[in-house]
Amino acid sequence: MHNVMVFAPHADDAAAFCGGTLAKWSANGWNIILIRVTDDARDSVGLTMEETKRRNRAELEKSCSILGIKEIVDLDFPTDTLADIPLTKLRERFVYLIRKYKPYAIFSFDPYAHFEPNMDHIRVARAVEEALWVSCFDLHHPEHFKEGLEPFSVCERWYFARNLEKITYAEDITEFFPNRVQALSAHETMMRNILNQFRLQLKTWGYRVSVIEEAYSGDYSGLLEQVIYMQCSQIAEECGLPEGTLAEGFRVDRFGDMEAFFQQFAEPLKDVPQGPKRPFFDKYWPDE
């Protein structure tokens, strides 16, 4: 069984951006570890910070159970302040966790995505990218080795974003679409806060949207399902998948510009499980 790690700045990010894929991978036997970077203490409407933290943590546990995520690691950085935290501090924690869990693949916000408005997302993405680079260097954070850890390099990077510059792979999540909707709906405190943000912005504009008002004060799951369905349908259509397919889009990277070279000359190691076949990488295999 391979490990996969998800670096989520906030509790709802995994369900919101890659929930269907995570549910699918879990069903296929992957062991998923979620790294929640911030405490989400301010992500609510009309609650104290203590109550907000309690609710968001409980709702995260419910969401993870729907997606099949086995473990949650809370780093508890104050939410919406990661721009004030040294990037090297974030990076050290990520390097430590990569060395500890030895994931085959990671999921994270894309550090090169355009027009990302949330600085927590941006900082986590950049720290993850650097951590993936230095986690295999034995001169970076040698204090980790006193705990029995060792240099380690992740094989695959699955990047998501609000606006990916280029989707290199679309994961068919049609069967697991309900899991994504249910998992995101489980984040009631955060979803109502997002809806309230829209309400406030619309008010500044001088308008209201009845469906937003109704969702804010009542059942929002139908609205979430509609929005997510439109997003997943569009991704599937743009990537040429069969009609009726629902998909999540990623920028997937492994060996970068060395992919073709390694595909041609790689030999399987004895007693080491090989990774799964990937159509977007295996095209480089030489003809037999």
C-alpha positions in Angstrom: 0.0 0.0 0.0 1.3 3.4 -1.0 0.9 6.5 1.1 -0.4 9.8 -0.4 -0.3 13.1 1.4 -2.6 16.1 0.9 -1.3 19.5 2.0 -4.4 21.5 2.8 -4.1 25.1 4.0 -7.7 24.8 5.4 -10.1 22.1 6.5 -12.3 22.2 3.4 -9.6 22.4 0.7 -9.2 18.7 0.1 -12.9 18.1 -0.4 -13.2 21.3 -2.5 -10.4 20.6 -5.0 -9.7 16.9 -5.1 -12.3 15.1 -3.0 -13.5 12.8 -5.8 -9.9 11.7 -6.6 -9.1 11.1 -3.0 -12.2 9.0 -2.5 -11.3 7.0 -5.6 -7.7 6.4 -4.5 -8.8 5.4 -1.0 -11.2 2.9 -2.5 -8.3 1.6 -4.6 -6.2 0.9 -1.5 -4.2 4.1 -1.0 -3.4 5.3 2.5 -4.3 9.0 2.6 -2.8 11.4 5.2 -4.2 15.0 5.3 -2.0 17.8 6.5 -4.1 20.7 7.7 -1.8 23.6 7.9 -4.0 26.3 9.7 -6.4 26.1 12.6 -9.4 27.7 10.8 -10.1 29.6 14.0 -11.7 32.5 12.2 -13.6 30.7 9.4 -17.2 31.1 10.7 -20.0 33.6 11.1 -21.2 34.6 14.6 -19.1 32.2 16.6 -16.2 32.5 19.0 -12.8 31.4 17.8 -12.9 28.5 20.2 -16.2 27.3 19.0 -15.1 27.8 15.4 -12.0 25.7 15.9 -14.1 22.9 17.6 -16.7 22.8 14.9 -14.3 23.0 12.0 -12.2 20.1 13.4 -15.3 18.0 14.0 -16.6 18.7 10.5 -13.2 17.9 9.0 -13.3 14.5 10.7 -16.7 13.8 9.2 -15.5 15.0 5.7 -12.4 12.8 5.9 -14.5 9.7 6.8 -16.6 10.2 3.7 -13.4 10.5 1.5 -11.6 7.5 3.2 -8.8 9.7 4.6 -7.1 7.7 7.4 -5.2 10.3 9.3 -5.3 14.0 9.9 -2.2 16.0 11.0 -2.9 19.4 12.4 -0.1 22.0 12.3 -2.2 24.7 13.9 -0.7 27.8 12.3 -3.1 30.7 12.7 -5.4 30.9 9.8 -5.1 33.8 7.3 -1.7 34.8 8.6 0.7 32.5 6.7 2.0 35.5 4.7 3.5 36.6 8.0 5.2 33.2 8.7 8.7 32.7 7.4 8.5 30.3 4.4 11.4 28.3 5.8 9.4 27.6 8.9 6.5 26.1 6.9 9.0 24.3 4.7 10.8 22.6 7.6 7.5 21.1 8.9 6.6 19.9 5.4 10.1 18.3 5.0 9.7 16.6 8.3 6.3 15.1 7.4 7.5 14.0 4.0 10.4 12.2 5.6 8.1 10.7 8.2 5.3 9.4 6.0 7.3 8.7 2.8 4.4 9.4 0.4 4.5 8.1 -3.1 2.4 11.1 -4.2 1.4 14.5 -2.9 -1.6 16.7 -3.6 -1.2 20.5 -3.2 -2.2 23.8 -4.5 -0.1 24.6 -7.6 2.6 27.1 -6.8 2.4 28.5 -10.3 -1.3 28.9 -10.6 -2.7 32.3 -11.8 -5.0 34.7 -9.9 -5.1 32.9 -6.6 -6.6 35.4 -4.0 -5.8 33.5 -0.8 -2.3 34.0 0.6 -2.6 30.9 2.8 -3.0 28.9 -0.4 0.0 30.6 -2.1 2.3 30.2 0.9 1.5 26.5 1.4 2.0 25.8 -2.3 5.4 27.5 -2.4 6.5 25.8 0.8 5.4 22.4 -0.5 7.3 22.9 -3.7 10.5 23.8 -1.9 10.0 21.0 0.6 9.7 18.5 -2.3 13.0 19.8 -3.6 15.1 19.7 -0.3 13.5 16.7 1.5 16.1 14.4 -0.2 19.1 16.6 0.7 21.0 15.2 3.8 22.3 18.7 4.6 18.8 20.1 5.0 17.4 19.7 8.5 19.8 16.9 9.6 18.1 17.2 13.1 15.3 15.0 11.6 17.7 12.1 11.3 18.1 11.9 15.1 14.5 10.5 15.1 15.4 7.8 12.7 14.2 9.7 9.6 16.2 9.8 6.4 16.3 11.8 3.1 13.3 11.0 0.9 11.9 12.1 -2.4 8.3 12.0 -3.5 7.6 10.4 -6.9 4.5 12.2 -8.1 3.1 15.7 -7.6 -0.6 16.3 -8.2 -1.3 20.1 -8.3 -4.7 21.6 -8.2 -5.9 25.3 -8.3 -8.9 27.5 -9.0 -7.2 28.4 -12.3 -4.7 25.9 -13.5 -2.6 27.2 -16.4 -2.7 23.8 -18.0 -4.5 20.6 -17.0 -2.2 17.7 -17.8 -4.5 15.0 -16.5 -8.2 14.6 -15.7 -9.2 12.0 -13.2 -12.5 10.4 -13.9 -14.5 10.7 -10.6 -18.0 10.0 -12.0 -18.5 7.1 -9.5 -17.1 9.2 -6.6 -18.9 12.5 -7.4 -21.4 12.0 -4.5 -18.5 11.5 -2.1 -17.0 14.9 -3.1 -20.4 16.6 -2.6 -21.1 15.0 0.7 -17.6 15.6 2.0 -17.7 19.3 1.1 -21.2 19.6 2.5 -19.9 18.3 5.8 -18.0 21.6 6.3 -21.1 23.4 7.4 -19.3 26.2 9.3 -17.0 27.0 6.5 -19.6 26.7 3.8 -21.9 29.2 5.5 -19.0 31.6 5.9 -18.2 31.4 2.2 -21.8 32.1 1.4 -21.8 35.0 3.7 -18.7 36.4 2.0 -20.7 36.4 -1.3 -23.7 38.0 0.5 -21.6 40.9 1.8 -19.9 41.5 -1.6 -23.2 41.4 -3.4 -24.6 43.9 -0.9 -21.7 46.2 -1.7 -22.6 45.9 -5.3 -26.2 46.8 -4.5 -27.7 43.4 -5.3 -28.8 40.1 -3.7 -29.1 36.6 -5.2 -32.0 34.6 -3.8 -30.4 31.2 -4.3 -27.4 32.4 -2.2 -29.7 33.8 0.5 -31.7 30.5 0.6 -28.6 28.4 0.8 -27.1 30.6 3.6 -30.2 30.3 5.8 -31.1 26.7 4.9 -29.9 23.7 3.0 -26.8 24.6 0.8 -26.0 21.0 -0.4 -28.1 21.3 -3.5 -26.3 24.5 -4.6 -22.9 22.9 -3.9 -23.8 19.9 -6.0 -24.9 22.1 -8.9 -21.7 24.1 -8.8 -19.4 21.1 -8.5 -21.3 19.2 -11.2 -20.8 22.2 -13.6 -17.1 22.4 -12.8 -16.5 18.6 -13.2 -18.5 18.4 -16.4 -16.5 21.3 -17.9 -13.2 19.7 -17.0 -14.2 16.4 -18.5 -15.4 18.0 -21.7 -12.3 20.2 -22.1 -10.1 17.1 -21.7 -12.0 15.0 -24.2 -13.5 12.5 -21.9 -16.8 10.7 -22.9 -20.0 12.5 -22.5 -21.5 12.2 -19.1 -18.1 11.8 -17.4 -17.3 14.0 -14.4 -13.6 14.7 -13.7 -11.2 16.7 -11.6 -8.2 18.4 -13.3 -4.6 18.4 -12.2 -1.2 19.4 -13.3 0.7 16.2 -12.7 4.5 16.1 -12.6 7.0 13.4 -11.9 10.5 13.7 -13.4 9.9 16.8 -15.5 12.0 17.0 -18.6 13.8 13.8 -17.5 10.6 11.7 -17.8 11.3 10.3 -21.3 14.9 9.4 -20.4 14.0 7.6 -17.2 11.1 5.8 -19.0 13.6 4.4 -21.5 16.3 3.3 -19.2 14.6 2.5 -15.8 14.9 -1.1 -14.5 12.7 -2.4 -11.7 14.2 -2.8 -8.3 14.0 -6.1 -6.6 11.8 -6.3 -3.5 10.5 -2.8 -4.1 6.9 -2.3 -5.3 6.7 -0.4 -8.5 4.3 2.6 -8.8 1.0 2.4 -10.7 0.9 2.9 -14.5 -0.1 6.4 -15.6 -1.2 7.0 -19.1 0.2 10.5 -19.2 3.7 9.2 -18.3 3.6 5.7 -19.9 3.4 7.2 -23.4 7.1 7.6 -23.1 7.8 3.8 -22.8 9.8 2.6 -25.8 8.0 0.3 -28.2 8.6 -3.4 -27.5 
